[in-house]
Amino acid sequence: MSDLRTRIEALFTHSAAELQQHPEAASVVTELINGLNNGSIRSAQPVNDGWQVNTWVKKGILLCFRLGRNVDMSASGMPFFDKHTLPLRPLSVDDGVRLVPGGSAIRTGCYVAPGVICMPPMYINIGAYVDEGSMVDSHALVGTCAQIGKRVHISAAAQIGGVLEPAGARPVIIEDDVMIGGNCGVYEGVMIRERAVLGSGVILNASTPVYDLVNDRILRSTESHPLEIPKGAVVVAGARTVASPFGVANGLSVSTPLIVKYRDAKTDARTALEDALR
């Protein structure tokens, strides 16, 4: 692993034209993609009670784009033109993934564990890690390098942001048994700790303050730490008054996520995943 990291760091300083001629570039990209596909390489990984971000993996993914040339990858009559280094991820029935037909795609270079359910249309991008028993529902996106834990439900139209566009040093991290409600958006390296619940329409990014009504505190990101939603927190979309004279005069407010409770038996029952689907 350290040898691959060293080779990626060295190649990253080369231009696209130089990479095309470099004798090692293709083999390095192939090794990275294979490691991402089988889960042995991750853009971030749990360490003790925290997470270690592997920025060299992001550099390797960017190498795939820089090295790649557009080729025709059309299959089954569907036009598909992309970098030759980044086809769809190879899947077979032995992988244990339920990929329901209807316009879904999983790009190569991501790990999708056995028992994951992919409802159409949805998309999982390169560098992502989706662990066992999770569901990516219709019109949902798992962005580049996002880390999704076990038994996570990413509901319809939810967006889990990536680290390439817009660029960000830290991927979004969603820990085990998290429920992401419909039309939620989680971006810019936000971390959702295990068993948390995001109600429909909650938007979280690096500049979002989250008001914890249970513990009378405000959660924010800092330069050294991302916004972190605590374990078991139940977050809903709220609003707070715009305090400027103009805001008060016009009755304005801004959207604000609120932690209204922490998980209990009633929450568990409402957010339980259906084992029969798996």
N, C-alpha and C positions, 0 to 999 in steps of 0.2 A: 504493500500500500504506500509506504513512504517513497519507494522508487517511482511509482506512478505519479505521485504528487510532485516529485522533483522534476520529472520529465514534462509534466504539464506546465509547471511554473516556468521552465526554460522555454518551451514552445510558445508561451503566451506573449513573449516579447517580440515574436516574429510577425511580419505583415502577412496578409492573405496570400500575396504572390510568393513569398518565401515559404509559406506552409505547403503550397502546392508542390514545391520541389523538394521538400524535406523528407528524407527516407523513413523517419520514425513517425511522422504525423498521423498517418492512417492507422497504424497499429496502436498508437496511444489512444486515439479516439475510440477505436473498437474495444479496447480493454476497459475504458471508462464506461461505455454504453453497456457492455456485458455485466459489469459490476453493479451499475444502477438497476439493470433489469432484474438481477437475482437478489438484490437487497444487501449485498456485501459492501457497497459504497453508498454513502448517504451524504446529502448536503448539510445535514445537522443530525446529531444523535444524542440520546439521553446519557448524561453522566451524573451519577449520584442523584441529587434532587434537582439538577439543572440540565442545561443543554449546551453542547459544544457545536459551534457553527464551523463547517469546513468550507472556507471561502475558495479553496483550490478546486473544489468540485464545480462551483459556478464558473470559474475560469475555464475548466475543461469543457463545460457545456458551451460556452462562448466560442471555444476552439472549433466545436462541431459546426457552428454556423460559419465561422471564418473559413474553414477548410472546405466546406460543402459547395457543390455546384448544383444548379437547378437541373433536375432530370424528370422525365415522365414516369410517374409511379401509378398511373391509372390502373384500376382493377374493377371488375364487375361493372364496367360502363360509367364509373364515376370519375370525372377528371380530377387529377391529383398531381400537382407539380411542386416539388419542394427540393430542399437540399438533399443530395444523395446520401449524406451521412445520417439523415434523420427520417427514416421511413416509419410506418406504423410499427408498434411493438408486436413482435411475434407472439401469438397466443395459440394454445391448443386446448382441447377438453381436459387434458391432464393438469393444466394449471389451476383448475378449480375455481375459475372466475366466471360469474354469470354476466355475460355481455349481451344484453337484450338488443335485437335488431332495431334499427330506426335512426341511424345517423350519429351514433356515438363513435368516438375515436380515443385511443390511448397511444400516445406517442412513445416511440422507443426511448430507452434511457430512464424509465421510471419503474419502481417496484410496486406491483399490485398483488397482494397476498391472496392465498386461497380463501374462499368464502366472501370475497368482495362482490357487491352487486352494482352493476352499472346500468342505470335506466336511461333510455334514449329521450332526447339527444343530450349527451353530456361529453365533457372533454377532460382528459387528464394530461397535463403537459410534462415535458422532459424534466428529470430531476426530482419529481414528486415521489413520495413514499406513502402508500396507502396500506394500512395494516389490516389484519384479519377481521372479517365480520363487518366491515364498514359498508355503508351504502352511499353512492353518489347518485342523487336523484336527477330527474329530468331538468334540463336547462341549467345544470350546475357546472361549475368550472373549478378544477383543482389546478392552481397555477404552478409555474416553474419552481421546483425545489420545495414546495410546501410539504410539511410533514404531518400526516394524518394518522392518529393512533388506532387502536382496536375498538370495534363496535361504535364507531362514530357515524352519525346520520347527518349527511349534508343534504338538506332538504331542497326542494325544487327552486330553481333560479338563484340559489346561493352562490356567491363568488368568493373563492379563497385565492387571494392575490399571489402573484409570483415575484421573483427577485430580478427578472431581466427587464420587463417593461411594466410599470416604471422601474428603473433600477433601484435596488436596495441591497444592503449588505447582509441582512438577516432574513431568512425565510419565515413565513407564517408557520406557527407550530400549534397543532390541535392535539391535545393529549387524549387518552383513552376515555371512552364512554361519554363523549361530549355530544350534545344535541345542537345542531346549527339549524335554526328555523328558516322557513322560506323567505327568499328575497333578502337574506342577510349579506353583508359584505365585510370580509376580514382582510385587511391589507397591511403593508408596510411593517412586517415583522412582528405583528401582535401575537402574543402567546395566550392560548386558552387552556387553562389547567383542567385536569381530569374531572369529569362528571359535571362540568358547567353546562348551562343551558342558555342559548341565545334565542329570545323570542323573535317572531317574524319581524323583518324589517330593521333589525339592529345593524348599524354601520360602525365599524371600529377601524381606526387607523392611528398612525403615530401621533397625530395632533388631537385626538379625541380624549377629552376628560370623561371619566366614568364616575358617577356619583353613587357611592355605596350607602344606601339609606339605612342599612342594618347596623353598620359600624360607624356612621357619621364621619366619612372620610371621602377624599377625592383621589382617584387613581389616575396617574398620568405616566407617559413615557418620559425618560430622561436620555441624555446623550449616551449613557452607558447601559441603560436597561430599557427594554421595550415595554409598552403597555402590556400588563399582565392581568388577565381575569382570574380571580382566585378559584380554588377548587370548590366545586359544588355551587358556585354562584348562579343565580337566575337573573338574567339581564333582559330588560325590556326597553323598547323605544319610548323615550319620554321627551320632555321639552323644558327649557328654562327661559325666563323672560329676558329680553334685551333691555338692559338697564339704562341705555342712553336716552336723553330726552326725546329724540326722534323715535326710538324704539317703543318707549312708553306711550307716546302720543298716538302711535299707529298700532298699538297692541301686538307688537312683534315678539316672536320667540324663535329659538334655534333648537334643532333636534339634539337631544342629549340622552345617551344610554344610562339607565338606572339599574342598580342591583336592588331588587325589591325583596329578596329572600335568599336563603340557601337551601339546597335540595333536602327534601324530606320524602316520606313514603308516598305521599300524594303525587309529588313531582315524578318520582321513579315510575309510578304506575302510568302516568300520562305520556312519558317519553320512552317507555320500554320498546325495544325492537322486537319484531315478530320473527321468532326462530323458524317458523314454517317457511318463510320466504327464502331461507338459506338452504 
